[in-house]
Amino acid sequence: VDCDSITYNGASTARELRARGHYWAQHVLESPRSWIICFVYIIATVNYGSALFTGIADAVWTDEDNDDEKSDYIHTAAVVLDSLLYAFLPQVAMLLIRAFQRRPLLHRMTGRSVVIGDIPWVAQCTEAFASKLFAVSYSNTTPSFASGNPSDHLVHRFTHRVVRGGLLAVGRPDGRISGLTSQEASTCLSVNQASSIQNFGVTLESLTIGSNPSKLPLSAHAVYLPTNRPDFLCENTLKDFDPNYDGSGKSANAIIGDYENIWKKSENHEDLALNLDKGKKKKSKAAQRRQSYAAKRRNMQALLSGGKDAVPDPIRLGNVEPSQEVYFGAQLKASNPDTPIHMLIEKQRLSQRLYEGRVASLQRFVAFLVLFHQMGKSVQDWWGWISFGFLGYEMDRTHSIMRIATTASPVSGAAIRGRIINLAIEAQFMRANNIISKFIDRRIQDAAKLARTMTRESRRSTNDLLRVSRESSIGDNLRVDEEFKDAMLYVKEPPHPPPVTSSSRQFFYGGTKV
């Protein structure tokens, strides 16, 4: 019921989920209730001065009877029965409570364990939520919670721990959809395997939540979640294949068999069509590729122009109107009349997976929240009612009194103080290291700059020396040529001995050619 007092189809489902949660709360509350019964019985018998069976024997067998020996036997038997009653009074009290509430009598008389089975994110979030609800509850009304994936590891982790009175809540995918049928079948198999482990003819109490209205034979309860979505192409084909099928009453294994028959029938039609078209000319792969590209181009143009006949492109889903099909895939089937039906169904597998991951799993998660919230609220209200408010508590609080989704610090204040000091020292060290590194880098840059300058000056000096040496070597050659000419002239016509000069001495004794 919403704020306008309008009742929707899910109201009955919500009431059923709350009823299941309240019922499971009675399992949890039987321990304090049995303690109260034991307390009242002990106080009454001690103050009265006689136990139950002894009082009955004394009332039935009066002193007017003269058979003292028989009276002693009856009194002794009554005392033995009272002793046994005192010894097993908690168990007897629990049996009376279960019989009065019409709950299974042979469940174990210990704390309850709840196992939640669904896909990982649903199971783990539900486990965290349920354990938080009982965080500040009393020890004898605090069940233990665990989670697992029924399609993966639930059997290996929990079936060896199945006991009488254990509670198992499992979410079932919608197996009426072809992409989820095998997943629901594996989930149901896990539940049946856990429920088949019995002792004294009693097993755990399992509850399934899902959209497929088919109750498992070994499960104790089943809650069906109504859906307002249109059928997928596979569901519509299943109804055409079996006119008596209305979407309910079939297990996942039966639906798997129906889909296999549909697949075989479709493949036979495909083989027949291939034989009929055997003599026709087939298009080449290049022609088919060109035709596909042309179709995509026309589709894109239709989307850009707002055409109604355009097939939605995932890249531009923001501009596509919601589907108004009678069932999902009607347009796909109408636009591909020659394609086998099983191939068209396979094209919707991705959308089916998206529906399970984004919509159906969220519905089951909300259902789990409603179930366990009612379970926790029933336990909370009982404590406040039975103790006139003295033992009441608020299930929205935890031991840490935290109002935000976080955890307490796992280290002490002294350790944090030491870490802060170490971080400060490390910061100073890094700062000094950065300063020294920058100084060294600056020095290296200056040294490199000086080396480049010296190299440049050295090259300039070398060039100057080469130029000077080149000019000096040219002058020496000219002077040598003049002295050679004078020497040749002297050899030819020596009028008189030539005077000895410094230049001629250098010429004759210098080792040059004559």
Wavefront OBJ file of the C-alpha trace (Angstrom):
o trace
v 0.000 0.000 0.000
v 1.453 3.346 -0.988
v 0.962 6.778 0.581
v -2.319 7.227 -1.309
v -3.758 3.993 0.159
v -3.636 2.274 -3.234
v -3.043 -1.463 -2.959
v -0.810 -3.087 -5.536
v -0.393 -6.732 -6.508
v 2.677 -7.083 -4.331
v 0.764 -6.402 -1.097
v -0.178 -10.050 -0.635
v 3.432 -11.066 -1.302
v 4.642 -8.616 1.344
v 2.154 -10.027 3.855
v 3.324 -13.545 3.091
v 6.971 -12.573 3.519
v 6.212 -10.924 6.859
v 4.258 -14.008 7.950
v 7.266 -16.212 7.094
v 9.562 -13.870 9.008
v 7.263 -13.889 12.048
v 7.089 -17.687 11.864
v 10.870 -18.019 11.864
v 11.018 -15.617 14.808
v 9.011 -18.172 16.830
v 11.855 -20.655 16.276
v 14.270 -18.152 17.759
v 12.046 -17.182 20.726
v 11.394 -20.692 21.989
v 14.498 -20.645 24.236
v 13.490 -17.691 26.447
v 9.893 -18.856 26.454
v 10.905 -22.296 27.716
v 13.056 -20.630 30.385
v 10.040 -18.616 31.545
v 7.913 -21.773 31.733
v 10.611 -23.526 33.784
v 10.870 -20.525 36.095
v 7.116 -20.404 36.674
v 6.888 -24.176 37.248
v 9.742 -24.216 39.778
v 8.371 -21.235 41.700
v 4.871 -22.750 41.781
v 5.900 -26.239 42.905
v 8.338 -25.007 45.546
v 5.801 -22.640 47.062
v 3.011 -25.199 46.856
v 5.173 -27.784 48.518
v 4.516 -30.573 46.050
v 5.535 -31.370 42.492
v 3.148 -32.200 39.675
v 3.013 -35.985 39.783
v 3.351 -36.134 43.565
v 0.440 -33.783 43.980
v -1.688 -35.809 41.580
v -0.832 -39.027 43.414
v -1.685 -37.496 46.753
v -4.961 -36.170 45.425
v -6.009 -39.448 43.808
v -4.670 -41.849 46.453
v -6.110 -40.594 49.757
v -5.443 -41.798 53.278
v -8.769 -43.643 53.360
v -7.202 -46.443 51.349
v -5.734 -49.044 53.691
v -3.160 -50.546 51.296
v -0.001 -48.874 52.628
v 2.342 -50.925 50.437
v 0.530 -49.883 47.241
v 0.510 -46.309 48.421
v 4.268 -46.394 48.877
v 4.755 -47.732 45.339
v 2.577 -44.974 43.850
v 4.336 -42.284 45.850
v 7.760 -43.577 44.768
v 6.731 -43.654 41.106
v 5.398 -40.109 41.387
v 8.665 -38.912 42.921
v 10.662 -40.556 40.099
v 8.470 -38.912 37.485
v 8.828 -35.521 39.152
v 12.599 -35.957 39.233
v 12.675 -36.752 35.524
v 10.412 -33.796 34.835
v 12.749 -31.454 36.701
v 15.733 -32.882 34.822
v 14.161 -32.479 31.362
v 11.926 -29.526 32.134
v 13.445 -27.211 29.409
v 12.934 -29.866 26.714
v 9.386 -30.559 27.881
v 8.636 -26.831 27.852
v 9.926 -26.531 24.275
v 7.803 -29.473 23.168
v 4.734 -27.853 24.714
v 5.478 -24.555 22.976
v 5.972 -26.261 19.599
v 2.823 -28.297 19.976
v 0.827 -25.189 20.895
v 2.214 -23.218 17.908
v 1.969 -26.217 15.551
v 5.628 -26.226 14.681
v 7.819 -29.309 14.094
v 8.443 -31.124 17.363
v 11.717 -32.876 16.543
v 13.833 -29.862 15.674
v 17.047 -29.588 17.633
v 16.617 -27.679 20.893
v 19.594 -25.384 20.401
v 20.336 -22.031 18.802
v 19.131 -21.609 15.239
v 21.417 -21.290 12.217
v 20.252 -19.459 9.092
v 21.896 -20.061 5.710
v 21.085 -17.675 2.857
v 21.561 -18.945 -0.690
v 21.547 -16.783 -3.806
v 23.951 -15.145 -6.229
v 26.944 -13.666 -4.344
v 25.908 -10.044 -3.996
v 22.362 -10.868 -2.872
v 23.442 -13.551 -0.384
v 26.270 -11.525 1.145
v 24.280 -8.285 1.455
v 21.366 -10.164 3.011
v 23.676 -11.904 5.465
v 25.165 -8.561 6.536
v 21.699 -7.016 6.914
v 20.257 -9.921 8.931
v 23.257 -10.179 11.256
v 23.036 -6.435 11.922
v 19.390 -6.797 12.979
v 20.412 -9.185 15.783
v 23.639 -7.376 16.733
v 22.325 -6.178 20.144
v 19.868 -8.990 20.746
v 20.338 -11.369 23.664
v 22.434 -14.483 23.265
v 19.565 -16.968 23.467
v 17.686 -15.137 20.676
v 20.603 -14.475 18.317
v 20.767 -16.907 15.370
v 23.953 -17.397 13.400
v 23.944 -16.373 9.750
v 25.918 -17.656 6.778
v 25.631 -17.282 3.006
v 26.488 -19.269 -0.089
v 25.820 -19.601 -3.798
v 23.468 -22.541 -4.487
v 24.772 -22.758 -8.057
v 28.358 -23.000 -6.886
v 29.615 -23.819 -3.391
v 26.604 -24.001 -1.067
v 26.448 -27.797 -1.263
v 30.158 -28.232 -0.515
v 30.230 -25.732 2.343
v 26.966 -26.385 4.194
v 25.288 -29.692 3.371
v 27.626 -31.586 5.713
v 26.358 -29.284 8.494
v 22.656 -29.843 7.917
v 20.822 -30.540 11.194
v 17.204 -30.846 12.266
v 15.792 -27.356 12.638
v 18.289 -25.515 10.496
v 16.853 -22.634 8.449
v 17.669 -22.303 4.750
v 16.450 -19.362 2.655
v 17.252 -19.645 -1.061
v 16.507 -17.320 -3.951
v 15.531 -19.018 -7.200
v 16.166 -17.454 -10.628
v 13.219 -17.369 -13.005
v 13.678 -20.695 -14.784
v 10.856 -20.001 -17.224
v 13.413 -17.960 -19.200
v 15.634 -20.144 -21.345
v 18.833 -18.383 -20.282
v 18.108 -19.034 -16.582
v 16.533 -22.494 -16.682
v 19.722 -24.412 -15.988
v 20.662 -22.000 -13.199
v 17.325 -22.524 -11.455
v 17.641 -26.289 -11.947
v 21.028 -26.294 -10.196
v 19.602 -24.127 -7.396
v 16.667 -26.482 -6.884
v 19.043 -29.447 -6.912
v 21.079 -27.868 -4.106
v 17.956 -27.243 -2.022
v 16.687 -30.777 -2.571
v 20.060 -32.245 -1.683
v 20.207 -30.258 1.568
v 16.575 -31.083 2.414
v 17.051 -34.800 1.762
v 19.489 -35.159 4.683
v 17.125 -36.334 7.432
v 17.276 -37.611 10.974
v 14.222 -39.183 12.628
v 12.375 -38.256 9.457
v 13.031 -34.531 10.023
v 15.390 -32.227 8.134
v 16.088 -28.535 7.933
v 13.351 -26.023 7.157
v 13.900 -24.531 3.705
v 12.250 -21.503 2.162
v 12.519 -20.571 -1.528
v 11.850 -17.152 -3.025
v 11.462 -16.718 -6.770
v 9.218 -15.811 -9.679
v 8.622 -19.337 -10.951
v 5.451 -20.554 -9.166
v 6.584 -24.133 -8.736
v 7.137 -25.396 -5.207
v 9.870 -27.915 -4.540
v 8.575 -31.150 -2.977
v 11.144 -31.104 -0.159
v 10.961 -27.410 0.705
v 8.819 -26.321 3.647
v 7.730 -22.952 2.252
v 7.767 -21.119 -1.081
v 7.114 -17.438 -1.752
v 6.384 -16.376 -5.318
v 7.302 -12.880 -6.487
v 4.841 -11.468 -9.048
v 6.278 -9.843 -12.175
v 4.709 -7.255 -14.466
v 7.122 -7.687 -17.346
v 6.018 -9.064 -20.732
v 7.102 -12.572 -21.661
v 10.322 -13.205 -23.515
v 10.274 -14.876 -26.902
v 11.206 -18.197 -25.319
v 8.229 -18.047 -22.915
v 5.836 -17.197 -25.713
v 7.225 -20.081 -27.785
v 6.850 -22.400 -24.791
v 3.180 -21.476 -24.471
v 2.663 -22.098 -28.211
v 4.399 -25.449 -27.883
v 2.312 -26.514 -24.871
v -1.164 -24.907 -24.936
v -1.866 -26.156 -21.406
v 1.117 -24.292 -19.988
v 0.142 -20.952 -18.437
v 3.506 -19.999 -16.926
v 3.109 -21.888 -13.659
v 3.193 -25.365 -12.226
v 6.286 -26.627 -14.079
v 9.621 -27.251 -12.478
v 12.900 -26.140 -14.014
v 13.741 -29.682 -15.130
v 10.392 -30.037 -16.935
v 10.932 -26.682 -18.657
v 14.405 -27.795 -19.745
v 12.809 -30.832 -21.426
v 10.284 -28.625 -23.209
v 13.001 -26.336 -24.496
v 15.000 -29.305 -25.760
v 11.963 -30.483 -27.718
v 11.505 -26.985 -29.150
v 15.184 -26.924 -30.141
v 14.920 -30.293 -31.900
v 11.765 -29.272 -33.734
v 13.352 -25.998 -34.836
v 16.514 -27.750 -36.042
v 14.426 -30.186 -38.108
v 12.674 -27.263 -39.782
v 16.041 -25.693 -40.451
v 17.340 -28.846 -42.134
v 14.171 -29.020 -44.244
v 14.600 -25.412 -45.340
v 18.208 -26.076 -46.285
v 17.179 -29.036 -48.426
v 14.484 -27.005 -50.200
v 16.920 -24.144 -50.923
v 19.725 -26.434 -51.976
v 19.316 -25.644 -55.689
v 19.105 -21.882 -55.202
v 22.076 -19.635 -55.767
v 23.697 -18.651 -52.521
v 25.089 -15.242 -51.865
v 28.771 -14.863 -51.339
v 30.133 -13.801 -47.990
v 31.187 -10.447 -49.390
v 27.662 -9.788 -50.676
v 26.174 -10.751 -47.313
v 28.621 -8.464 -45.567
v 27.766 -5.561 -47.866
v 24.063 -6.187 -47.281
v 24.619 -6.197 -43.507
v 26.563 -2.920 -43.641
v 23.833 -1.364 -45.797
v 21.154 -2.466 -43.349
v 23.089 -0.977 -40.426
v 23.540 2.275 -42.322
v 19.830 2.486 -43.088
v 19.027 1.710 -39.478
v 21.337 4.486 -38.259
v 19.795 6.967 -40.671
v 16.337 5.987 -39.466
v 17.388 6.481 -35.847
v 18.870 9.897 -36.585
v 15.723 10.946 -38.410
v 13.440 9.524 -35.705
v 11.971 6.746 -37.822
v 9.550 4.362 -36.148
v 10.737 1.299 -38.059
v 14.318 1.531 -36.890
v 15.742 -1.352 -34.909
v 17.305 0.028 -31.681
v 21.086 0.278 -31.757
v 22.793 -0.298 -28.364
v 25.028 2.713 -28.999
v 22.002 5.034 -29.179
v 19.660 3.465 -26.657
v 19.111 6.873 -25.091
v 17.072 7.902 -28.133
v 14.973 4.726 -28.307
v 11.463 4.632 -26.913
v 10.492 1.847 -24.452
v 9.322 -1.367 -26.047
v 5.578 -1.632 -26.631
v 5.726 -5.236 -27.838
v 3.244 -7.805 -26.645
v 6.234 -9.956 -25.721
v 9.930 -9.229 -25.963
v 11.074 -10.434 -29.356
v 7.842 -9.997 -31.339
v 9.470 -7.524 -33.700
v 12.571 -9.709 -33.952
v 10.456 -12.704 -34.901
v 8.394 -10.719 -37.408
v 11.460 -9.272 -39.126
v 13.156 -12.698 -39.412
v 10.444 -15.135 -40.494
v 12.881 -17.578 -42.113
v 15.252 -17.795 -39.139
v 14.825 -20.855 -36.902
v 13.152 -20.004 -33.618
v 15.967 -21.382 -31.468
v 18.424 -18.997 -33.108
v 16.152 -16.049 -32.352
v 15.824 -17.169 -28.747
v 19.594 -17.381 -28.432
v 19.862 -13.740 -29.531
v 17.963 -12.732 -26.373
v 20.296 -14.531 -23.986
v 22.201 -11.339 -23.169
v 19.023 -9.416 -22.350
v 17.861 -12.314 -20.185
v 21.114 -12.227 -18.244
v 20.797 -8.479 -17.823
v 17.241 -8.922 -16.544
v 18.443 -11.457 -13.968
v 21.408 -9.370 -12.858
v 19.644 -5.999 -12.691
v 15.953 -6.659 -11.984
v 15.112 -10.173 -10.808
v 18.004 -10.412 -8.344
v 17.081 -7.026 -6.898
v 13.491 -8.216 -6.372
v 14.731 -11.247 -4.449
v 17.043 -9.061 -2.389
v 14.178 -6.782 -1.363
v 12.104 -9.855 -0.501
v 14.915 -11.125 1.741
v 15.073 -7.732 3.460
v 11.341 -7.789 4.192
v 11.547 -11.373 5.499
v 14.451 -10.860 7.896
v 13.343 -7.398 8.985
v 10.060 -8.879 10.178
v 11.974 -11.702 11.855
v 14.172 -9.257 13.759
v 11.289 -6.945 14.606
v 9.226 -9.795 16.071
v 12.103 -10.750 18.384
v 12.676 -7.110 19.348
v 8.998 -6.484 20.142
v 8.730 -9.670 22.201
v 11.549 -8.660 24.537
v 10.010 -5.267 25.124
v 6.563 -6.774 25.748
v 7.611 -9.595 28.078
v 9.814 -7.341 30.249
v 7.511 -4.294 30.267
v 10.210 -2.370 28.409
v 13.125 -3.122 30.774
v 14.815 -5.578 28.378
v 13.789 -3.868 25.165
v 16.362 -2.873 22.571
v 16.482 -1.193 19.173
v 17.481 -3.474 16.337
v 18.730 -0.541 14.252
v 21.655 -0.115 16.674
v 24.859 -2.120 17.006
v 27.429 -2.663 19.764
v 29.691 0.015 18.315
v 26.859 2.611 18.256
v 27.964 3.629 14.781
v 25.691 5.654 12.556
v 27.729 5.257 9.392
v 28.734 2.221 7.358
v 32.267 1.780 8.685
v 34.264 -0.281 11.166
v 36.085 0.601 14.372
v 39.841 1.244 14.361
v 41.653 -2.110 14.690
v 44.725 -0.527 16.413
v 45.219 1.306 19.714
v 45.804 5.015 20.241
v 49.439 4.459 21.223
v 50.091 2.662 17.962
v 48.424 5.466 16.036
v 50.561 8.037 17.908
v 53.690 6.085 17.045
v 52.640 5.905 13.421
v 52.062 9.663 13.345
v 55.559 10.310 14.751
v 57.111 7.914 12.250
v 55.207 9.569 9.421
v 56.440 13.002 10.565
v 60.055 11.780 10.696
v 59.662 10.171 7.299
v 58.224 13.406 5.918
v 61.208 15.400 7.256
v 63.606 12.857 5.796
v 61.896 13.039 2.420
v 61.999 16.855 2.542
v 65.734 16.838 3.317
v 66.308 14.256 0.618
v 64.452 16.418 -1.895
v 66.503 19.501 -0.940
v 69.804 17.609 -1.244
v 68.710 16.040 -4.513
v 67.783 19.434 -5.942
v 71.152 20.896 -4.782
v 73.086 18.037 -6.351
v 71.075 18.335 -9.560
v 71.796 22.079 -9.678
v 75.500 21.439 -9.171
v 75.521 18.807 -11.873
v 73.773 21.215 -14.227
v 76.288 23.976 -13.423
v 79.196 21.566 -13.968
v 77.728 20.453 -17.270
v 77.251 24.071 -18.319
v 80.845 24.903 -17.362
v 82.100 21.855 -19.264
v 80.169 22.948 -22.339
v 81.621 26.464 -22.046
v 85.167 25.139 -21.658
v 84.700 22.826 -24.591
v 83.471 25.736 -26.683
v 86.451 27.916 -25.654
v 88.873 25.052 -26.282
v 87.505 24.589 -29.752
v 87.805 28.324 -30.424
v 91.433 28.362 -29.182
v 92.278 25.320 -31.253
v 90.864 26.979 -34.345
v 92.903 30.122 -33.659
v 96.101 28.109 -33.218
v 95.456 26.212 -36.404
v 94.894 29.452 -38.260
v 98.084 31.006 -36.875
v 100.145 27.905 -37.614
v 98.747 27.789 -41.099
v 99.718 31.425 -41.699
v 103.226 30.909 -40.225
v 103.843 27.830 -42.362
v 102.992 29.782 -45.535
v 105.527 32.562 -44.598
v 108.264 30.008 -43.941
v 107.702 28.376 -47.293
v 108.015 31.726 -49.067
v 111.293 32.511 -47.256
v 112.709 29.100 -48.091
v 111.889 29.546 -51.761
v 113.822 32.877 -51.887
v 116.847 31.349 -50.198
v 116.768 28.415 -52.644
v 116.847 30.761 -55.580
v 119.897 32.581 -54.162
v 121.692 29.293 -53.592
v 121.154 28.112 -57.162
v 122.424 31.389 -58.477
v 125.589 31.039 -56.360
v 126.305 27.532 -57.688
v 126.095 28.576 -61.293
v 128.173 31.780 -61.071
v 130.204 31.944 -57.911
v 132.172 35.207 -58.355
v 133.428 35.012 -54.868
v 132.609 32.952 -51.811
v 129.284 33.915 -50.438
v 129.185 35.421 -47.049
v 128.160 33.208 -44.269
v 124.927 34.352 -42.868
v 122.488 32.909 -40.377
v 120.001 32.171 -43.090
v 122.437 30.308 -45.312
v 123.685 28.288 -42.356
v 120.138 27.291 -41.630
v 119.679 26.347 -45.309
v 122.806 24.176 -45.775
v 122.758 22.557 -42.427
v 119.058 22.287 -41.924
v 118.670 19.086 -43.942
v 116.566 20.581 -46.790
v 117.042 19.650 -50.410
v 119.947 21.272 -52.370
l 1 2 3 4 5 6 7 8 9 10 11 12 13 14 15 16 17 18 19 20 21 22 23 24 25 26 27 28 29 30 31 32 33 34 35 36 37 38 39 40 41 42 43 44 45 46 47 48 49 50 51 52 53 54 55 56 57 58 59 60 61 62 63 64 65 66 67 68 69 70 71 72 73 74 75 76 77 78 79 80 81 82 83 84 85 86 87 88 89 90 91 92 93 94 95 96 97 98 99 100 101 102 103 104 105 106 107 108 109 110 111 112 113 114 115 116 117 118 119 120 121 122 123 124 125 126 127 128 129 130 131 132 133 134 135 136 137 138 139 140 141 142 143 144 145 146 147 148 149 150 151 152 153 154 155 156 157 158 159 160 161 162 163 164 165 166 167 168 169 170 171 172 173 174 175 176 177 178 179 180 181 182 183 184 185 186 187 188 189 190 191 192 193 194 195 196 197 198 199 200 201 202 203 204 205 206 207 208 209 210 211 212 213 214 215 216 217 218 219 220 221 222 223 224 225 226 227 228 229 230 231 232 233 234 235 236 237 238 239 240 241 242 243 244 245 246 247 248 249 250 251 252 253 254 255 256 257 258 259 260 261 262 263 264 265 266 267 268 269 270 271 272 273 274 275 276 277 278 279 280 281 282 283 284 285 286 287 288 289 290 291 292 293 294 295 296 297 298 299 300 301 302 303 304 305 306 307 308 309 310 311 312 313 314 315 316 317 318 319 320 321 322 323 324 325 326 327 328 329 330 331 332 333 334 335 336 337 338 339 340 341 342 343 344 345 346 347 348 349 350 351 352 353 354 355 356 357 358 359 360 361 362 363 364 365 366 367 368 369 370 371 372 373 374 375 376 377 378 379 380 381 382 383 384 385 386 387 388 389 390 391 392 393 394 395 396 397 398 399 400 401 402 403 404 405 406 407 408 409 410 411 412 413 414 415 416 417 418 419 420 421 422 423 424 425 426 427 428 429 430 431 432 433 434 435 436 437 438 439 440 441 442 443 444 445 446 447 448 449 450 451 452 453 454 455 456 457 458 459 460 461 462 463 464 465 466 467 468 469 470 471 472 473 474 475 476 477 478 479 480 481 482 483 484 485 486 487 488 489 490 491 492 493 494 495 496 497 498 499 500 501 502 503 504 505 506 507 508 509 510 511 512 513 514
